[in-house]
């Protein structure tokens, strides 16, 4: 059925590679009307009473199915007449599913065949091949399945096991057909049995989704000799007991990944993984082809699996982050004060008028007043800071001057004391150095002068 435009944004994305079904709720009612006679008012119109006899509701859901791929593989030594033994029965079975008389289309969307080498597992999560590692190659055949092509598959509920049983039944029918054809071909070509046919199931969900339950592992197919009643010994007609038995309990529905998780690549055989550091994914719609969303430039997350952009923090150290967050919050609070959002109005019965909060005048002040006021406060603060700094320098220089002055007085006093002591010592030394001969010569000179 056609997909309505309002669901195209979240079902299948722009490419719509997955099949989506949608139907509105339909209500069927059977009504019975009765005419009322004997009207009291002449201007009253004819009135009919309606009774609901039966009522039936049909409700259909919106869901997205994964792309289902059935894989079959057989070794190269069992290739008959230069062609794969698996291609012929698969093509015949897909053609038999189409019925024009019953308005039924084939469930097979595409059939591909390729030759692949058997490789060894190098990584823990690497997908293994269908056969163990060897020197030979094997033939792998894949069938892309669309169960909604048939009416039962389109109307089946994927949550209560109806669609799962239809899927398992179709897989079991194809397995039985392949076993029978391979056994008959082996008998005609005289090939020894048993022939091992490996099989597996692959499911691709849209970007941002995954299968809620893991894809079950399927057992290999082992063709056996057909008995006289032309029935296979490992096949029962009523129950599904073969390789497709685990598919009965496997729900065919894609679930969105939890918050903080997404597939690594879109449309791949991959589950949901935690978003790495620097990425997040929350309730952004499903499916999301972008996967995990990156944090803004310069931001990162502290852990993996972030679920919202609020977990993106500054890509810096703890101290720098705390300082920047404090400054941002301070600037935000200052802006709120400058804007001045008025408080809630209250009304009293006594006054009968509106009373505003005491902070309401902040919102009525013009922004230019706030700007000039801020500049004035900044200028006054700067001048006060300079005055305080100058006073501090004056007090410091005054203390240094007084200290140096006291030291100078002490040095002068000590110098004077030393000078007097030195003069006394020189006088004593000069008096002790005079002799008697010098006195006589001095007296003679004095007498001659008198004459």
C-alpha positions as CSV (number, residue, x, y, z in Angstrom):
1,X,0.0,0.0,0.0
2,X,1.1,3.6,-0.6
3,X,2.9,5.3,2.2
4,X,1.3,8.6,3.4
5,X,3.5,11.7,3.1
6,X,3.5,12.5,6.8
7,X,5.3,9.2,7.6
8,X,7.9,9.4,4.9
9,X,10.3,11.4,7.2
10,X,10.6,8.6,9.7
11,X,9.8,5.3,7.9
12,X,12.5,4.2,5.5
13,X,14.1,7.6,5.1
14,X,14.4,9.3,1.7
15,X,15.4,6.1,-0.1
16,X,12.6,4.0,1.4
17,X,14.5,0.7,0.9
18,X,12.3,-1.1,3.4
19,X,8.7,-2.0,2.9
20,X,6.3,-0.1,5.2
21,X,2.6,-0.8,5.6
22,X,-0.1,1.6,6.9
23,X,-3.9,1.4,7.2
24,X,-6.2,3.6,9.2
25,X,-8.6,2.3,11.8
26,X,-11.9,1.4,10.1
27,X,-15.2,1.3,11.8
28,X,-18.2,-0.5,10.3
29,X,-21.6,0.3,11.7
30,X,-25.0,-1.0,10.7
31,X,-27.7,1.6,11.4
32,X,-31.5,1.5,11.5
33,X,-33.6,4.7,11.4
34,X,-37.2,5.2,12.7
35,X,-39.5,8.1,11.7
36,X,-41.2,10.0,14.5
37,X,-44.8,11.2,13.9
38,X,-47.1,13.5,15.9
39,X,-44.9,16.6,16.2
40,X,-46.0,19.1,18.8
41,X,-44.5,22.2,17.0
42,X,-45.4,22.9,13.4
43,X,-42.1,24.5,12.7
44,X,-40.1,21.5,14.0
45,X,-38.3,19.6,11.2
46,X,-38.7,15.9,10.6
47,X,-36.7,13.9,13.2
48,X,-35.3,10.4,12.7
49,X,-33.9,8.3,15.5
50,X,-31.0,6.1,14.6
51,X,-30.1,2.9,16.4
52,X,-26.7,1.1,16.0
53,X,-27.4,-2.6,15.4
54,X,-23.8,-3.8,15.2
55,X,-20.4,-2.2,15.2
56,X,-17.0,-3.7,14.1
57,X,-13.5,-2.1,14.4
58,X,-10.6,-2.9,12.2
59,X,-7.3,-1.4,13.4
60,X,-4.0,-1.7,11.5
61,X,-0.6,-0.7,12.7
62,X,2.4,1.0,11.2
63,X,5.5,-1.2,11.3
64,X,8.8,-1.7,9.4
65,X,10.1,-5.1,8.4
66,X,13.7,-5.8,7.9
67,X,15.1,-6.9,4.6
68,X,15.2,-10.7,4.9
69,X,17.9,-12.6,2.9
70,X,18.0,-16.4,2.8
71,X,21.4,-17.8,2.1
72,X,22.3,-21.3,0.8
73,X,25.8,-22.6,0.1
74,X,27.1,-25.8,-1.3
75,X,30.7,-26.9,-2.0
76,X,32.1,-26.7,-5.5
77,X,32.5,-30.5,-5.9
78,X,28.7,-30.8,-6.0
79,X,28.3,-28.5,-9.0
80,X,26.5,-30.3,-11.7
81,X,26.8,-29.7,-15.5
82,X,28.8,-26.4,-14.9
83,X,25.9,-24.8,-13.1
84,X,24.9,-24.6,-9.5
85,X,22.5,-27.2,-8.2
86,X,20.8,-24.6,-6.0
87,X,19.8,-22.1,-8.7
88,X,17.3,-24.3,-10.4
89,X,15.1,-25.4,-7.4
90,X,15.1,-21.8,-6.0
91,X,14.0,-20.3,-9.3
92,X,11.3,-22.9,-9.7
93,X,10.0,-22.4,-6.1
94,X,9.9,-18.6,-6.5
95,X,7.9,-19.0,-9.8
96,X,5.5,-21.3,-8.1
97,X,4.7,-18.7,-5.5
98,X,3.2,-16.4,-8.1
99,X,-0.5,-16.9,-8.8
100,X,-2.5,-14.6,-11.0
101,X,-5.8,-16.4,-10.3
102,X,-5.4,-15.9,-6.6
103,X,-4.0,-12.4,-6.9
104,X,-0.8,-13.5,-5.3
105,X,2.7,-12.2,-6.0
106,X,5.9,-14.0,-5.4
107,X,7.7,-13.5,-2.1
108,X,11.1,-13.5,-3.9
109,X,12.4,-10.1,-4.7
110,X,15.9,-10.9,-6.0
111,X,18.1,-14.0,-6.5
112,X,21.8,-13.8,-6.7
113,X,24.6,-16.3,-6.9
114,X,28.3,-15.9,-6.3
115,X,31.4,-18.0,-5.7
116,X,33.2,-17.1,-2.4
117,X,36.4,-18.4,-0.8
118,X,36.3,-20.0,2.6
119,X,38.2,-17.6,4.9
120,X,39.3,-17.8,8.5
121,X,38.0,-15.6,11.3
122,X,40.6,-12.8,12.0
123,X,38.5,-10.6,14.4
124,X,36.2,-11.5,17.2
125,X,33.1,-9.9,15.6
126,X,33.9,-10.8,12.0
127,X,31.2,-12.7,10.2
128,X,32.2,-16.2,9.3
129,X,31.6,-17.9,6.0
130,X,29.1,-20.7,5.6
131,X,31.8,-23.3,5.3
132,X,35.0,-23.8,7.3
133,X,38.3,-22.5,6.0
134,X,39.8,-24.7,3.3
135,X,41.6,-24.4,0.0
136,X,38.5,-24.7,-2.1
137,X,35.7,-22.2,-2.8
138,X,32.0,-22.6,-2.4
139,X,28.9,-21.4,-4.2
140,X,26.6,-19.1,-2.2
141,X,23.0,-18.3,-3.3
142,X,21.0,-15.6,-1.8
143,X,17.2,-14.9,-2.0
144,X,15.8,-11.5,-0.9
145,X,12.3,-12.1,0.6
146,X,9.3,-9.8,0.8
147,X,6.6,-11.5,2.8
148,X,4.2,-8.6,2.4
149,X,3.6,-9.4,-1.3
150,X,1.1,-11.9,-0.2
151,X,-2.2,-11.0,1.6
152,X,-1.5,-13.1,4.7
153,X,1.9,-11.6,5.0
154,X,0.6,-8.1,4.6
155,X,-2.2,-8.4,7.2
156,X,-0.3,-10.6,9.7
157,X,0.7,-9.1,13.0
158,X,4.5,-9.3,13.6
159,X,4.1,-9.1,17.4
160,X,2.0,-12.2,18.1
161,X,3.8,-14.8,16.0
162,X,1.5,-14.8,13.0
163,X,4.0,-13.3,10.6
164,X,6.9,-15.3,12.1
165,X,5.0,-18.5,11.4
166,X,4.3,-17.5,7.8
167,X,8.0,-16.7,7.4
168,X,9.1,-20.0,8.9
169,X,6.6,-21.9,6.8
170,X,7.9,-20.4,3.6
171,X,11.5,-21.1,4.6
172,X,10.7,-24.7,5.4
173,X,8.9,-25.2,2.1
174,X,11.9,-23.9,0.2
175,X,14.3,-26.1,2.2
176,X,12.2,-29.1,1.5
177,X,12.1,-28.3,-2.2
178,X,15.8,-27.8,-2.4
179,X,16.4,-31.1,-0.5
180,X,14.2,-33.0,-2.9
181,X,15.7,-31.5,-6.0
182,X,19.3,-31.9,-4.8
183,X,18.7,-35.6,-3.9
184,X,17.1,-36.4,-7.2
185,X,20.0,-34.6,-9.1
186,X,22.5,-36.5,-7.0
187,X,20.9,-39.8,-7.9
188,X,21.0,-38.9,-11.6
189,X,24.6,-37.7,-11.5
190,X,25.6,-40.7,-9.3
191,X,27.0,-38.5,-6.5
192,X,27.5,-40.0,-3.1
193,X,25.3,-38.6,-0.3
194,X,25.0,-37.0,2.2
195,X,25.5,-33.6,0.6
196,X,25.8,-30.7,3.2
197,X,23.9,-27.5,2.3
198,X,24.6,-24.7,4.6
199,X,21.9,-22.1,5.2
200,X,21.5,-18.9,7.3
201,X,19.3,-15.9,7.6
202,X,20.3,-12.2,7.4
203,X,18.2,-9.2,8.4
204,X,18.9,-5.6,7.5
205,X,17.0,-2.9,9.5
206,X,16.8,0.8,8.6
207,X,19.4,3.2,10.0
208,X,18.8,3.8,13.7
209,X,17.1,0.4,14.1
210,X,17.9,-3.2,14.9
211,X,16.2,-6.5,15.4
212,X,15.1,-6.7,19.0
213,X,16.1,-10.4,19.2
214,X,19.3,-11.7,17.5
215,X,19.0,-13.5,14.3
216,X,18.7,-17.2,15.1
217,X,21.2,-19.7,13.8
218,X,19.9,-22.3,11.4
219,X,21.0,-25.9,11.1
220,X,22.5,-27.2,7.8
221,X,20.4,-29.2,5.4
222,X,21.3,-32.9,4.9
223,X,19.6,-34.5,1.9
224,X,18.8,-38.2,2.3
225,X,17.7,-41.0,0.1
226,X,14.0,-40.8,-0.8
227,X,12.0,-43.9,0.3
228,X,9.5,-45.8,-1.7
229,X,6.6,-43.6,-0.7
230,X,8.5,-40.6,-2.3
231,X,8.7,-38.8,1.0
232,X,11.8,-37.5,2.7
233,X,12.8,-39.3,5.9
234,X,13.7,-36.1,7.7
235,X,10.6,-34.2,6.8
236,X,7.1,-34.1,8.4
237,X,4.2,-32.5,6.6
238,X,2.3,-30.9,9.5
239,X,5.0,-29.4,11.7
240,X,8.1,-27.3,11.1
241,X,10.9,-29.5,12.4
242,X,13.7,-28.7,10.0
243,X,16.2,-25.9,9.7
244,X,13.5,-23.3,9.8
245,X,12.1,-24.3,13.2
246,X,13.9,-21.5,15.1
247,X,12.2,-18.9,12.9
248,X,8.7,-19.7,14.4
249,X,9.5,-17.7,17.6
250,X,11.6,-15.0,16.0
251,X,9.6,-11.7,15.6
252,X,10.1,-10.0,12.2
253,X,10.1,-6.4,13.2
254,X,12.7,-3.6,13.6
255,X,13.0,-1.7,16.8
256,X,14.6,1.7,17.2
257,X,18.0,1.8,19.0
258,X,18.0,3.0,22.6
259,X,19.0,6.5,23.3
260,X,22.8,6.9,23.0
261,X,23.1,4.0,20.6
262,X,23.1,3.7,16.8
263,X,24.5,1.3,14.1
264,X,28.0,2.1,12.8
265,X,26.8,2.0,9.2
266,X,23.5,2.4,7.5
267,X,21.7,-0.6,6.0
268,X,24.3,-3.2,7.1
269,X,24.2,-6.4,9.1
270,X,25.1,-4.6,12.3
271,X,23.5,-4.0,15.6
272,X,23.3,-0.9,17.9
273,X,26.5,0.4,19.4
274,X,27.2,3.1,22.0
275,X,28.0,6.5,20.5
276,X,31.7,7.3,21.0
277,X,33.0,10.3,22.9
278,X,32.1,13.6,21.2
279,X,28.8,12.2,19.8
280,X,25.3,11.8,21.1
281,X,21.9,10.4,19.9
282,X,18.6,11.0,21.6
283,X,14.9,11.2,20.6
284,X,15.7,12.6,17.1
285,X,13.4,10.4,15.1
286,X,13.8,7.0,13.6
287,X,15.2,5.9,11.3
288,X,18.2,8.3,11.3
289,X,20.6,8.0,8.4
290,X,23.0,10.3,10.1
291,X,23.7,7.9,13.0
292,X,25.2,9.5,16.1
293,X,25.2,13.3,16.0
294,X,28.5,15.2,16.7
295,X,28.8,17.7,19.5
296,X,29.4,21.4,18.6
297,X,32.9,22.4,17.7
298,X,35.0,22.7,20.9
299,X,32.7,20.4,22.9
300,X,32.9,16.8,23.8
301,X,31.2,14.2,26.1
302,X,32.7,12.7,29.3
303,X,31.6,9.2,28.4
304,X,30.3,7.0,25.6
305,X,26.6,6.6,24.9
306,X,25.5,10.2,25.4
307,X,21.8,10.7,24.8
308,X,21.4,14.5,24.6
309,X,23.3,17.6,23.6
310,X,23.2,18.7,27.2
311,X,25.9,16.1,28.0
312,X,28.3,17.9,25.6
313,X,30.9,19.9,27.7
314,X,33.8,22.1,26.9
315,X,36.8,20.2,25.6
316,X,39.2,21.4,28.3
317,X,40.5,20.7,31.8
318,X,38.4,20.6,34.9
319,X,39.6,24.0,36.2
320,X,39.2,25.8,32.9
321,X,35.8,24.2,32.4
322,X,34.7,25.3,35.8
323,X,36.0,28.9,35.3
324,X,34.3,29.3,31.9
325,X,31.0,27.9,33.1
326,X,31.1,30.3,36.1
327,X,31.7,33.2,33.8
328,X,29.0,32.2,31.4
329,X,26.5,31.8,34.3
330,X,27.5,35.2,35.7
331,X,27.1,36.9,32.3
332,X,23.7,35.2,31.9
333,X,22.6,36.4,35.4
334,X,23.8,40.0,34.5
335,X,21.8,40.0,31.3
336,X,18.7,38.9,33.2
337,X,19.2,41.8,35.6
338,X,19.7,44.3,32.8
339,X,16.6,43.0,30.9
340,X,14.6,43.2,34.1
341,X,11.8,40.8,33.5
342,X,8.8,42.0,35.6
343,X,7.5,39.7,38.3
344,X,4.1,38.3,38.4
345,X,1.2,40.7,39.0
346,X,-1.0,40.2,42.0
347,X,-4.4,41.6,42.7
348,X,-6.0,42.2,46.1
349,X,-9.6,42.8,47.0
350,X,-8.9,45.7,49.3
351,X,-7.0,47.9,46.9
352,X,-8.6,46.7,43.7
353,X,-5.6,47.5,41.6
354,X,-2.6,45.7,40.1
355,X,0.5,45.5,42.3
356,X,3.8,44.9,40.6
357,X,7.0,43.5,42.1
358,X,9.6,45.9,43.4
359,X,11.9,44.8,40.6
360,X,9.5,45.7,37.9
361,X,11.1,49.2,37.4
362,X,14.2,47.5,36.0
363,X,12.3,46.5,32.9
364,X,11.0,50.0,32.3
365,X,14.5,51.7,32.4
366,X,15.9,52.5,29.0
367,X,19.0,50.5,27.9
368,X,21.0,53.7,27.3
369,X,20.6,54.6,31.0
370,X,22.0,51.2,31.9
371,X,24.9,51.7,29.5
372,X,25.9,55.2,30.8
373,X,25.4,54.1,34.4
374,X,27.7,51.1,33.8
375,X,30.3,53.3,32.2
376,X,30.0,55.8,35.1
377,X,30.4,53.1,37.7
378,X,33.4,51.7,35.8
379,X,35.1,55.2,35.6
380,X,34.5,56.0,39.3
381,X,35.8,52.6,40.3
382,X,38.9,53.1,38.3
383,X,39.6,56.6,39.8
384,X,39.0,55.3,43.3
385,X,41.4,52.4,42.7
386,X,44.0,54.9,41.4
387,X,43.6,57.1,44.5
388,X,43.9,54.2,46.9
389,X,47.0,53.1,45.0
390,X,48.6,56.5,45.3
391,X,47.8,56.8,49.0
392,X,49.4,53.4,49.5
393,X,52.5,54.5,47.7
394,X,52.7,57.8,49.7
395,X,52.4,55.9,53.0
396,X,55.1,53.5,51.9
397,X,57.5,56.2,50.8
398,X,56.9,58.1,54.1
399,X,57.8,55.1,56.1
400,X,61.0,54.6,54.1
401,X,62.0,58.3,54.4
402,X,61.6,58.3,58.2
403,X,63.6,55.1,58.5
404,X,66.4,56.5,56.4
405,X,66.4,59.8,58.3
406,X,66.8,58.0,61.6
407,X,69.7,56.1,60.2
408,X,71.3,59.3,59.0
409,X,71.0,61.0,62.4
410,X,72.5,57.9,64.1
411,X,75.4,58.0,61.6
412,X,76.1,61.7,62.1
413,X,76.1,61.3,65.9
414,X,78.4,58.4,65.8
415,X,80.8,60.4,63.4
416,X,80.9,63.4,65.8
417,X,81.7,61.1,68.7
418,X,84.5,59.4,66.8
419,X,85.9,62.8,65.6
420,X,86.1,64.2,69.2
421,X,87.8,61.0,70.4
422,X,90.3,61.2,67.6
423,X,91.2,64.8,68.4
424,X,91.8,64.0,72.1
425,X,94.0,61.2,71.2
426,X,96.1,63.4,68.8
427,X,96.4,66.1,71.5
428,X,97.7,63.6,74.1
429,X,100.2,62.3,71.6
430,X,101.5,65.8,70.7
431,X,102.0,66.8,74.4
432,X,104.0,63.7,75.2
433,X,106.5,64.1,72.4
434,X,108.2,67.5,73.6
435,X,111.9,67.3,75.4
436,X,114.1,69.8,77.7
437,X,116.5,70.9,74.9
438,X,113.6,72.1,72.9
439,X,112.5,74.2,76.0
440,X,116.0,75.8,76.3
441,X,116.1,76.7,72.7
442,X,112.6,78.1,73.1
443,X,113.7,80.3,76.1
444,X,116.9,81.6,74.2
445,X,114.8,82.6,71.2
446,X,112.4,84.4,73.5
447,X,115.3,86.4,75.2
448,X,116.8,87.4,71.9
449,X,113.6,88.7,70.8
450,X,113.4,90.9,73.9
451,X,116.8,92.5,73.2
